[in-house]
Amino acid sequence: MYDRRRVSISKWTAIVFAVVLLSQSIARWREFFSAPDFATYLAVTLAVTLLLALLLALGVAVYAEECNRGSILVPRPFFQKWADRFFLIRHGSSRG
């Protein structure tokens, strides 16, 4: 079982940042085509890379949310591994 609160906070945070990064990516893309230079190209590349990373994080959060609902019939190993790493509820401590 995954921590519902952590999954929800992560999902909505990723959505907000993804919307901002998408608008920045589009703005930088238009700026690059009007006056191409290396700094603008670097800004576009960075914005798109961060956007893709946020979309991946959003996919993991949605996977964990759907697992909590019980609607995942076939586990996906990649998403399962990352959802377990970030959202799994751990009881007790293994530290000595």
N, C-alpha and C positions, 0 to 999 in steps of 0.2 A: 504494500500500500504506500502510495506517495503522499507527501505532505500537501494537502489541498491549498493551503494558504500560500505556501512558497511557489507552487505551480501557478496559481492565479496571479500573484504579484509579478513573477517572471514573465508570464505571457503578456500581461498588459504593459509592462515596461518595454518589452521587446517590440510590441506593436507601436507604441508611441515613438520610440527611437527609430524604428524602421520607416515610419511616415516622414519624420524629419530628414533622415538620410536619403530617402527617395527624392524628396523635393530638392535637397542639396545636390544630389547626383544629376538631376535634370537641369538645374541651374548651371552647374559647372559644365555639363555637356554642351549646353547652348553657348556658354562663354567660350569654350574651347573651339567650337566651330566658327564663331565670329572672329576670334583672334587667337589662333593656336600658338601655344608656347609650352615649354616643358613644365613649368610650375602648375599650369592649369591641367595639363595631362596627368601630372602626379596627383592633384586634388581629385580629379575624376576617378582615377584608379583607386585611391584610398577610400573614397566615398562608396564606390561600388563594392569593394572588398568588404568593408564594414557592413554594408547592407546585406550582402550574402551571408556573412557570419551571423547577423541578427536573425535572418530568415531561418537559418539552420537551428539557432537557439529556440526560435518560435516553434519550429517543427518538433523539437524535443519536448517543449512544454505542452504542446497540443497532444502529443503521443502520451505523455504522462497523465494528462487530464482524461483522455479517452480510456486509458488503462484503469483509472479510478472508477469510471462509469461502467466498466466491464464490457465495452463494445469492441475491444481488440480481440479478434478471434485467432489470428496468426501473429505471434510476436515477431517483431523486426529486430534482429540482433544489434544493429548499429544504434537505433533509437533506444532500445532496452538498456544497453550498456550506459549510455549517457544519462538517461532518465534515472537509472539506479544510482549513478554517481552523484547527481545533483538533488534529487527529490525523494529518495528512499528514506523512510522513517527508520532510524536506528535506535534500538532500545539498549540502554546500558553503555558501558564503556569497556573497551578491551585493553585499556592502558593499566599498567601495574602500579 
